[in-house]
Every structure is written in C-alpha cells, then in structure tokens.
Amino acid sequence: MRPISLAGGCCRAFSRLLSFLLFQGLYAVLSMEIKADAHVRGYIGESIKLKCTFRSSSPVSDKLTIDWTYRQPTSSRIEPIFHYQSFQYPTTAGTFRDRISWVGDVYRGDASISISNPTMRDNGTFSCSVKNPPDVHHNIPMTELVVTERGFAIQLSSAALLSILVFIPSAVVVTLLLVRMGRKSAGLKKKSKSGYKKSSIEVSDDTDQGEDEDCMRRFCTRCAECLDSDYEEAY
C-alpha cells in the first residue's frame, strides 16, 4: 500500500506544480503594463496633465475601462474622479467637479486626463487603472501632484547685478560728456570759420573741455577695472 500512496502523492504534487506554472503563464500573458509619472508639479490656474499610458496583449475593445482615483495627503479615503468605457464619465461631485477633461487616446495606449484651474487643495495622490478583458491584471501606478504658485522673480548673480549697477551710471555720464563735447566742438568750428578770436573765457572753456576728456577717460578706465575685478571674484 505504501508504494501506491507514494505514487499518488507524487502525482498530486506534480499536478499542483503544473497548475501553478499554467496560472503563472496565463497571468503573464493576460497582464497589462501601465506607466505614469511618479511626480508632477503644477501651477495655480494653469491646466495640469496627468499622463498615463498602457500596453495590452489584447486588442482594444468596448470592454476596456479606465479609472482614475484621488487620495488627499492626510486621508486614506479614495475618491473616484474619472471613468471611461467607450465614453468619458468625469466626476460630477466633489472638488474636481467640472474640472476633469479626457486628453487620452485608448487606441494609442493613452489614458491621460487633465485638471483645469488647479489649486493647492488638489495636492495628493492620483492612481490610474486600466482593464482590457481578458487583460485585467496589472500594476497600479501612482502620481504625486504638487501645486504651487509660479514665481516671476529673476535671480541674478552678485557679479551680474553689480555690473548692471556700474554700467548704467557710467553710460549716462559718458553720454552727457559726449553731448557736451559735441556742442563745444560744433561751436568752435563755427567760430573758426568766421575768423573769430578766442577770448580768455573761451580759452578757459577749452581747458575745462580737456580736463573733462581726461576725467572721462579716467572714469571709463576705473569702470573697466571694477568690472574685471568683479568678474574674477565671481569665478
């Protein structure tokens, strides 16, 4: 009796192993692969796209279903916000009412949705589930959404800021000096053509003009040295 019992036990073990292998093979064939962004950053008032793609071993049919759910950061409650089966069924209640739009294409393996007019209250975890019978087994990817205000401030390095502060006053001073020199030069040419003799006051003005030119050259040289030193310190 023992040999018969041993043979029966071996047969049952082999049968279980075969069933397990068949189940694993069937699960692998009939399973789906779904991908979604793990983290998404959005901005208040700007539409946000929650991307979800899938790949199925079976052709897409009217039995395919897509479900999006939402969970707040401080809650364990899961809220359905979108359902798809041949048609779109966005939620008609809750905070996402009239704010969920379908932007996917099931025939291209796209199950994405869009959220309009987002606020920081929309922060939380979104899950995308797709079933395409007989492919019903799959992973459920989760997307963490963070909504913030968009900043418009332009950050400048200290070297760039200092260069701007030095360049603007320098440009103004140089422009004024050039205008003044141009006016004096035009006046002197006009007087020289008419044979006019310079007075002691005009001679003094010419001296002042030369001093202005020297001052301008020294000022420009000093500005260039400042910019060079700021650039070296920055790097």
C-alpha positions in Angstrom: 0.0 0.0 0.0 2.8 2.4 0.7 4.3 2.4 -2.9 0.8 3.2 -4.2 0.3 6.0 -1.7 3.7 7.4 -2.5 2.9 7.4 -6.2 -0.4 9.2 -5.6 1.4 11.9 -3.6 3.9 12.5 -6.3 1.1 12.8 -8.9 -0.8 15.3 -6.7 2.4 17.4 -6.2 3.2 17.3 -10.0 -0.4 18.3 -10.7 -0.2 21.3 -8.4 3.1 22.4 -9.9 1.7 22.1 -13.4 -1.3 24.2 -12.4 0.9 26.8 -10.8 3.0 27.1 -13.9 0.0 27.3 -16.1 -1.5 30.0 -13.9 1.7 32.0 -13.9 2.0 31.7 -17.7 -1.7 32.8 -18.1 -1.1 35.7 -15.7 1.9 36.9 -17.7 0.0 36.6 -21.0 -3.2 38.3 -19.8 -1.5 41.1 -17.7 -1.1 44.7 -18.7 1.7 47.2 -18.2 0.7 50.7 -17.1 3.1 53.6 -16.7 2.5 57.0 -15.1 4.7 59.9 -13.9 5.7 59.4 -10.3 5.8 63.1 -9.5 4.1 66.0 -11.3 4.4 69.7 -10.5 1.6 72.1 -11.4 0.9 75.8 -11.0 -2.2 77.6 -9.8 -4.5 78.5 -12.6 -2.7 76.5 -15.2 -4.0 73.2 -16.6 -2.2 70.1 -15.5 -1.9 66.9 -17.5 -1.7 63.6 -15.6 -0.1 61.2 -18.0 -0.9 57.5 -18.0 0.0 55.0 -20.7 -0.7 51.3 -21.0 0.2 48.3 -23.1 -2.2 45.4 -23.5 -1.7 42.0 -25.2 -5.3 42.1 -26.4 -6.8 44.4 -29.0 -8.7 47.4 -27.5 -12.4 46.7 -27.3 -15.5 48.3 -26.0 -14.9 46.4 -22.7 -11.8 48.4 -21.9 -12.2 50.5 -18.8 -10.1 53.3 -17.3 -10.5 54.6 -13.7 -8.7 57.5 -12.1 -8.9 57.9 -8.3 -7.6 60.6 -5.9 -6.5 60.5 -2.3 -5.7 63.5 -0.1 -2.3 63.6 1.6 -3.8 63.5 5.1 -6.6 61.0 4.3 -7.0 57.3 3.5 -10.2 57.9 1.6 -10.0 57.1 -2.1 -12.2 59.3 -4.3 -13.1 58.3 -7.9 -12.8 61.2 -10.2 -12.9 59.8 -13.7 -14.3 56.7 -15.5 -14.0 55.7 -19.2 -15.7 52.9 -21.1 -16.3 53.9 -24.8 -17.4 57.3 -23.4 -16.0 59.7 -20.9 -17.5 60.0 -17.4 -15.8 62.7 -15.3 -16.9 63.1 -11.8 -20.0 65.2 -11.2 -19.3 65.7 -7.4 -16.5 66.8 -5.1 -13.7 69.3 -5.6 -12.9 68.0 -9.1 -16.4 68.6 -10.5 -16.3 70.1 -14.0 -12.5 70.3 -13.9 -11.5 66.9 -15.3 -11.0 66.5 -19.0 -10.1 63.5 -21.1 -7.0 64.0 -23.2 -6.1 60.4 -23.9 -6.5 58.0 -26.8 -7.2 54.4 -26.0 -6.1 53.2 -29.4 -2.7 54.6 -28.8 -2.4 53.3 -25.3 -3.0 56.7 -23.7 -5.2 57.1 -20.7 -4.3 60.6 -19.7 -6.5 63.2 -18.1 -6.2 67.0 -17.5 -7.1 69.1 -14.5 -8.2 72.7 -15.1 -8.0 75.6 -12.6 -5.8 73.7 -10.1 -5.3 74.9 -6.6 -3.1 73.7 -3.7 -6.1 71.8 -2.4 -5.6 69.4 -5.3 -2.3 68.2 -3.9 -2.4 64.4 -3.3 -2.0 61.0 -4.9 -3.7 60.1 -8.2 -3.9 56.4 -9.4 -4.6 55.2 -12.9 -6.2 51.7 -13.5 -6.8 50.2 -16.9 -8.6 46.9 -17.7 -8.9 45.4 -21.2 -10.5 41.9 -20.8 -9.1 39.4 -20.7 -6.2 41.6 -19.6 -7.3 42.6 -16.2 -4.2 42.0 -14.0 -1.8 44.9 -13.8 0.2 47.2 -11.6 -1.4 50.4 -10.3 1.0 53.4 -10.8 0.6 56.4 -8.5 1.3 60.0 -9.3 2.1 62.6 -6.6 0.8 66.0 -7.6 2.2 69.2 -6.0 0.5 72.5 -7.0 2.4 75.7 -6.2 2.5 79.4 -7.3 4.6 80.2 -10.2 7.4 82.7 -9.4 8.3 85.5 -11.7 11.4 86.8 -9.9 14.6 86.8 -11.9 17.5 85.7 -9.9 20.8 87.5 -10.7 24.2 86.7 -9.6 26.0 89.3 -7.5 28.6 89.9 -10.2 25.9 90.4 -12.8 23.9 92.8 -10.5 27.0 94.8 -9.7 27.9 95.0 -13.4 24.5 96.4 -14.2 24.6 99.0 -11.3 28.1 100.2 -12.6 27.3 100.1 -16.3 24.1 102.2 -16.2 25.5 105.2 -14.4 28.7 105.0 -16.5 26.7 105.0 -19.7 24.7 108.1 -18.5 27.9 110.0 -17.6 29.6 109.1 -20.9 26.6 110.2 -22.9 26.3 113.5 -21.2 30.0 114.2 -21.7 29.9 113.3 -25.3 26.9 115.6 -25.9 28.7 118.5 -24.1 31.9 117.9 -26.1 29.9 117.7 -29.4 28.2 121.0 -28.7 31.5 122.7 -27.9 33.2 121.3 -30.9 30.5 122.5 -33.2 30.6 126.0 -31.7 34.4 126.2 -32.1 34.2 125.1 -35.7 31.6 127.7 -36.4 33.6 130.5 -34.8 36.9 129.4 -36.6 35.2 129.7 -40.0 34.1 133.2 -39.3 37.6 134.3 -38.1 36.6 134.8 -34.6 39.3 135.2 -32.0 39.0 133.3 -28.7 38.6 135.3 -25.5 40.2 134.4 -22.2 36.9 132.9 -21.1 36.7 130.6 -24.1 40.3 129.6 -23.6 39.4 128.6 -20.1 36.4 126.6 -21.5 38.8 124.8 -23.8 41.0 123.9 -20.8 37.9 122.7 -19.0 37.0 120.6 -22.0 40.4 119.0 -22.0 40.0 118.3 -18.3 36.6 116.8 -18.9 38.1 114.5 -21.6 40.8 113.4 -19.2 38.2 112.8 -16.4 36.0 110.8 -18.8 39.0 108.6 -19.8 39.9 108.0 -16.1 36.3 107.2 -15.2 35.9 104.7 -18.0 39.3 103.1 -17.1 38.1 102.8 -13.5 34.8 101.2 -14.5 36.6 98.6 -16.7 38.9 97.7 -13.8 35.9 97.3 -11.5 34.1 95.0 -13.9 37.3 92.9 -14.4 37.8 92.6 -10.6 34.1 91.6 -10.1 34.3 89.0 -12.8 37.4 87.5 -11.3 35.8 87.3 -7.8 32.7 85.7 -9.2 34.8 82.9 -10.7 
